[in-house]
Amino acid sequence: MPIIRALRAEFMAGLDLSPPRFIVLFKRGWPKGGEARIAEFPELAQRLRNDYVPIPRPAYVLYAKRDGP
């Protein structure tokens, strides 16, 4: 869907402009889905893999920005 692609591109541009130190991903999504829903957003999944360290918690995963360039 074009609107979803546009929203995702805007979100990723915001992450490029000002990467947050932490990203919180709740394990239970709304209205449905769990952590696997990130697989449907490959640009974000790759960013989390490359630039963040996952810290699992019972109800969420805290992604902490990796140090370095």
C-alpha positions, 0 to 999 in steps of 0.5 A, a space after each residue: 500500500 502506498 500510504 504504508 510505504 510512505 509512513 515507513 519511509 518517513 519513520 526511517 528518515 526520522 530515525 536517520 535524522 535523530 537516532 534514539 538511544 532506546 527503542 521499545 518493542 512491546 511483545 504484544 502488538 495492537 491490534 494483533 501480532 507479536 515481535 514477529 510483526 517487525 519482519 513485515 517492516 524489513 528496513 526497521 528489522 535491519 536497523 534494529 539488527 545492525 544498530 541496536 542491542 536487544 535487551 529482552 524483558 518479560 513484556 517488551 524488548 528494549 533495543 539500546 543503541 550500539 556505541 561507535 560510528 
